[in-house]
Amino acid sequence: MGTREPSVYTHGHHESVLRSHRWRTAANSAAYLLGELRPGLSVLDVGCGPGTITADLAELVAPGGRVTAVDAAPDVLEQAAAYAEERGLEQAITFAAADVEALDFPDDSFDVVHAHQVLQHVGDPVRALREMRRVCRPGGIVAARDADYAAMTWYPAEPGLDAWLDLYRRVARANGGEPDAGRRLSAWARAAGFTDVRASATAWCYASAEETAWWSSLWADRTTASSYAARATAGGHAGERDLSAIAGAWHRWAASPDAWFAVLNGEILCRA
């Protein structure tokens, strides 16, 4: 499979990051996959985070189906397990620590293998897709969805957000990731050996006063207090003053009654 490239998860699991992740559902983050799900299927959810999408997937393959949810961070797995219990789904989901580039499952173990906002953070996304294909049964589905940072757009113009985007992309690449993953998913899938690939794109859009306040606040906090902030300063990409200025720009942008932000996400459905 070639030499493995090192990578780290740029965002970390600060509260401002999980605030965003907990908002995600199968409906708003995996709609492209839902038509492939039915009762009785076995699903591997890679990079499950706090488990909100995972729980929805478990309900969609019930009765008779089962979800195995994996993440590289044991602490967030504990939160995901607690959330599954709140939803009454603890018997339908198994949680385990795992590395998507070296999955500890036998070949042909799952009907569906799903990864949401994962491939942008791994050092070798083609290797990761090969692993996802290996553990997927012949005829099954490998599904992935990732944002494309360079395609994010907003209104009104705010130079501080231009600085944010430039900084984030530099930090993510220094960490071994690819922030503009969405546009590359189809190419990565073909490089991984898939021949039946359906590519699509959908967007998250934050347009109401409540949505833009939420989105700007979590990014302002992430910019100054998360692992991303620490990596930006430790790597020499920005100083604390720069980060504070970017956080202020997020708040200024959200104060406009015309504030609007769209996140383009690339998606792939690959037949194993």
VEXDREN-2710 file (C-alpha; in Angstrom, 1 decimal):
% VEXDREN-2710
k/r/px/py/pz
1/MET/0.0/0.0/0.0
2/GLY/3.0/2.3/0.1
3/THR/4.5/4.4/2.8
4/ARG/2.1/5.7/5.3
5/GLU/2.1/9.5/5.7
6/PRO/1.7/10.9/9.2
7/SER/-1.3/13.0/10.1
8/VAL/-3.1/14.5/13.1
9/TYR/-6.7/15.5/13.6
10/THR/-6.5/19.2/13.1
11/HIS/-9.6/20.2/15.1
12/GLY/-9.2/18.0/18.2
13/HIS/-12.2/17.5/20.4
14/HIS/-12.6/20.9/22.1
15/GLU/-16.2/21.7/23.1
16/SER/-16.4/24.1/20.1
17/VAL/-15.7/21.3/17.8
18/LEU/-18.1/18.8/19.3
19/ARG/-20.8/21.6/19.3
20/SER/-20.6/21.4/15.5
21/HIS/-20.4/17.6/15.4
22/ARG/-23.5/17.1/17.6
23/TRP/-25.6/19.2/15.2
24/ARG/-25.0/16.6/12.5
25/THR/-27.7/14.0/11.6
26/ALA/-28.2/11.4/8.9
27/ALA/-30.7/13.8/7.3
28/ASN/-28.4/16.8/7.1
29/SER/-25.1/15.0/6.7
30/ALA/-25.7/11.7/5.0
31/ALA/-28.8/12.1/2.8
32/TYR/-26.9/10.9/-0.3
33/LEU/-26.5/7.5/1.5
34/LEU/-30.0/7.0/2.9
35/GLY/-31.5/5.3/-0.2
36/GLU/-28.9/2.5/0.2
37/LEU/-30.0/1.7/3.7
38/ARG/-32.6/-0.9/4.7
39/PRO/-33.4/-3.0/7.8
40/GLY/-31.0/-5.9/8.5
41/LEU/-27.8/-4.3/7.0
42/SER/-24.5/-4.2/8.9
43/VAL/-22.8/-0.8/8.9
44/LEU/-19.3/0.4/9.8
45/ASP/-19.4/4.1/10.8
46/VAL/-15.8/5.3/10.6
47/GLY/-14.8/8.4/12.6
48/CYS/-18.2/8.4/14.4
49/GLY/-17.3/11.4/16.7
50/PRO/-20.1/12.0/19.3
51/GLY/-22.4/9.5/17.6
52/THR/-25.3/11.6/16.3
53/ILE/-25.1/10.3/12.8
54/THR/-24.3/6.8/14.1
55/ALA/-27.5/6.6/16.1
56/ASP/-29.6/7.7/13.1
57/LEU/-27.9/5.0/11.0
58/ALA/-28.7/2.4/13.6
59/GLU/-32.4/3.3/13.5
60/LEU/-32.4/3.2/9.7
61/VAL/-31.1/-0.4/9.6
62/ALA/-33.4/-1.6/12.4
63/PRO/-34.8/-4.1/12.9
64/GLY/-32.1/-6.7/12.5
65/GLY/-29.3/-4.4/11.4
66/ARG/-26.3/-3.4/13.5
67/VAL/-23.8/-0.5/13.5
68/THR/-20.2/-0.8/14.5
69/ALA/-18.9/2.7/15.2
70/VAL/-15.2/3.5/15.4
71/ASP/-13.1/6.5/16.2
72/ALA/-9.4/7.2/16.9
73/ALA/-10.3/9.1/20.1
74/PRO/-11.4/7.0/23.1
75/ASP/-12.9/9.9/25.0
76/VAL/-15.3/10.8/22.2
77/LEU/-16.3/7.2/21.9
78/GLU/-17.4/7.4/25.5
79/GLN/-19.6/10.3/24.7
80/ALA/-21.0/8.5/21.6
81/ALA/-21.9/5.5/23.7
82/ALA/-23.7/7.6/26.3
83/TYR/-25.6/9.3/23.5
84/ALA/-26.6/5.9/22.1
85/GLU/-27.9/4.9/25.5
86/GLU/-29.9/8.1/25.7
87/ARG/-31.5/7.1/22.4
88/GLY/-32.2/3.5/23.6
89/LEU/-29.8/2.1/21.0
90/GLU/-27.0/0.7/23.1
91/GLN/-27.9/-2.9/22.0
92/ALA/-27.8/-1.9/18.3
93/ILE/-24.3/-0.2/18.2
94/THR/-20.9/-1.5/19.1
95/PHE/-18.1/1.1/19.7
96/ALA/-14.4/0.6/19.3
97/ALA/-11.2/2.6/18.8
98/ALA/-9.8/2.1/15.3
99/ASP/-7.5/3.6/12.6
100/VAL/-9.2/4.0/9.2
101/GLU/-5.9/3.3/7.5
102/ALA/-5.5/0.0/9.3
103/LEU/-9.0/-1.3/10.3
104/ASP/-9.0/-4.3/12.7
105/PHE/-11.8/-6.2/10.9
106/PRO/-11.8/-9.2/8.6
107/ASP/-12.3/-8.8/4.9
108/ASP/-16.0/-8.6/3.8
109/SER/-17.3/-7.7/7.3
110/PHE/-20.0/-5.0/6.5
111/ASP/-22.7/-4.2/4.0
112/VAL/-22.1/-0.5/4.2
113/VAL/-18.9/1.4/5.3
114/HIS/-19.5/5.1/5.9
115/ALA/-17.1/8.0/6.8
116/HIS/-18.2/11.5/7.3
117/GLN/-15.6/14.3/7.3
118/VAL/-12.8/11.8/7.8
119/LEU/-10.7/11.5/4.6
120/GLN/-9.7/15.2/4.8
121/HIS/-7.8/14.4/8.0
122/VAL/-5.9/11.3/7.1
123/GLY/-2.4/11.1/5.7
124/ASP/-3.2/8.7/2.9
125/PRO/-6.9/8.9/1.9
126/VAL/-6.5/6.4/-0.9
127/ARG/-5.1/3.8/1.6
128/ALA/-8.0/4.6/3.9
129/LEU/-10.5/4.0/1.0
130/ARG/-8.8/0.7/0.2
131/GLU/-9.2/-0.4/3.8
132/MET/-12.9/0.6/3.7
133/ARG/-13.3/-1.4/0.5
134/ARG/-11.5/-4.4/2.0
135/VAL/-13.9/-4.7/5.0
136/CYS/-17.0/-4.1/2.8
137/ARG/-18.7/-7.1/1.4
138/PRO/-18.8/-7.6/-2.4
139/GLY/-21.7/-5.6/-3.8
140/GLY/-21.8/-3.4/-0.7
141/ILE/-21.4/0.4/-0.5
142/VAL/-18.5/2.5/0.7
143/ALA/-19.7/6.0/1.3
144/ALA/-17.8/9.2/2.1
145/ARG/-18.6/12.8/2.5
146/ASP/-16.1/15.7/3.1
147/ALA/-16.1/19.4/3.0
148/ASP/-14.1/21.4/0.5
149/TYR/-12.7/24.5/2.3
150/ALA/-11.6/26.3/-0.8
151/ALA/-15.2/26.2/-2.0
152/MET/-16.7/27.7/1.2
153/THR/-18.3/31.0/0.5
154/TRP/-20.0/33.7/2.6
155/TYR/-21.6/37.2/2.5
156/PRO/-20.9/40.0/3.3
157/ALA/-17.2/40.2/2.6
158/GLU/-15.0/40.1/5.6
159/PRO/-11.2/40.2/5.2
160/GLY/-10.7/38.5/8.5
161/LEU/-12.6/35.4/7.2
162/ASP/-10.3/35.4/4.2
163/ALA/-7.4/35.3/6.7
164/TRP/-9.2/32.5/8.6
165/LEU/-9.6/30.3/5.4
166/ASP/-6.0/30.8/4.4
167/LEU/-4.7/30.0/7.9
168/TYR/-6.9/26.9/8.3
169/ARG/-5.8/25.4/5.0
170/ARG/-2.2/25.9/5.8
171/VAL/-2.5/24.4/9.3
172/ALA/-4.5/21.4/8.0
173/ARG/-1.9/20.7/5.3
174/ALA/0.9/21.0/7.8
175/ASN/-0.9/18.4/9.8
176/GLY/-0.9/15.9/6.9
177/GLY/-4.5/16.5/5.8
178/GLU/-6.2/17.8/2.7
179/PRO/-8.8/20.6/3.5
180/ASP/-10.1/20.7/-0.1
181/ALA/-11.0/17.0/0.1
182/GLY/-14.5/17.3/-1.3
183/ARG/-13.4/17.8/-4.9
184/ARG/-10.9/14.9/-4.7
185/LEU/-13.2/12.1/-3.3
186/SER/-14.0/10.6/-6.7
187/ALA/-10.4/10.7/-7.8
188/TRP/-9.3/9.1/-4.6
189/ALA/-11.9/6.4/-4.9
190/ARG/-10.7/5.5/-8.4
191/ALA/-7.1/5.4/-7.3
192/ALA/-8.3/3.0/-4.5
193/GLY/-9.6/0.6/-7.1
194/PHE/-13.3/1.4/-7.2
195/THR/-14.8/1.3/-10.7
196/ASP/-18.4/2.0/-9.8
197/VAL/-18.4/5.5/-8.2
198/ARG/-21.3/7.9/-8.0
199/ALA/-20.2/11.4/-7.1
200/SER/-22.4/14.2/-5.9
201/ALA/-22.3/17.4/-3.8
202/THR/-24.6/19.0/-1.2
203/ALA/-24.2/22.1/1.0
204/TRP/-24.8/23.1/4.5
205/CYS/-26.1/26.7/4.6
206/TYR/-26.3/28.9/7.6
207/ALA/-28.5/31.9/6.9
208/SER/-30.8/32.7/9.8
209/ALA/-29.6/34.9/12.7
210/GLU/-29.6/31.9/15.0
211/GLU/-27.6/29.8/12.5
212/THR/-25.0/32.4/11.7
213/ALA/-24.5/33.2/15.4
214/TRP/-24.0/29.5/16.2
215/TRP/-21.6/29.0/13.3
216/SER/-19.5/32.1/14.0
217/SER/-19.4/31.5/17.7
218/LEU/-18.1/27.9/17.4
219/TRP/-15.4/29.0/14.8
220/ALA/-14.4/32.0/16.9
221/ASP/-14.0/29.7/19.9
222/ARG/-12.2/27.0/17.9
223/THR/-9.8/29.6/16.5
224/THR/-8.7/30.7/20.0
225/ALA/-9.1/27.7/22.3
226/SER/-9.0/24.4/20.5
227/SER/-6.2/22.1/19.4
228/TYR/-6.4/23.8/16.0
229/ALA/-5.4/27.1/17.8
230/ALA/-2.5/25.4/19.5
231/ARG/-1.3/23.8/16.3
232/ALA/-1.5/27.1/14.5
233/THR/0.7/28.8/17.0
234/ALA/3.1/25.9/17.6
235/GLY/3.6/25.5/13.9
236/GLY/4.5/29.2/13.4
237/HIS/1.4/29.8/11.2
238/ALA/-0.1/32.5/13.4
239/GLY/0.4/34.3/16.7
240/GLU/-2.2/34.7/19.4
241/ARG/-3.0/38.3/18.2
242/ASP/-3.7/36.9/14.7
243/LEU/-6.1/34.3/16.1
244/SER/-7.8/36.9/18.3
245/ALA/-8.3/39.1/15.2
246/ILE/-9.8/36.2/13.3
247/ALA/-12.2/35.4/16.1
248/GLY/-13.3/39.0/16.1
249/ALA/-13.9/38.9/12.4
250/TRP/-16.2/35.9/12.9
251/HIS/-18.3/37.9/15.4
252/ARG/-18.3/41.0/13.1
253/TRP/-19.5/39.0/10.1
254/ALA/-22.3/37.4/12.1
255/ALA/-23.5/40.8/13.4
256/SER/-24.7/41.6/9.9
257/PRO/-28.4/41.0/9.2
258/ASP/-27.3/39.8/5.8
259/ALA/-24.8/37.1/7.0
260/TRP/-24.9/33.9/5.0
261/PHE/-22.4/31.1/4.8
262/ALA/-22.3/27.9/2.7
263/VAL/-20.2/24.8/3.1
264/LEU/-19.9/22.7/0.0
265/ASN/-19.5/18.9/0.6
266/GLY/-18.3/16.3/-1.9
267/GLU/-19.9/12.9/-1.6
268/ILE/-19.2/9.4/-3.1
269/LEU/-21.1/6.2/-3.2
270/CYS/-18.8/3.4/-4.3
271/ARG/-19.9/-0.2/-5.1
272/ALA/-17.5/-2.7/-3.6
END
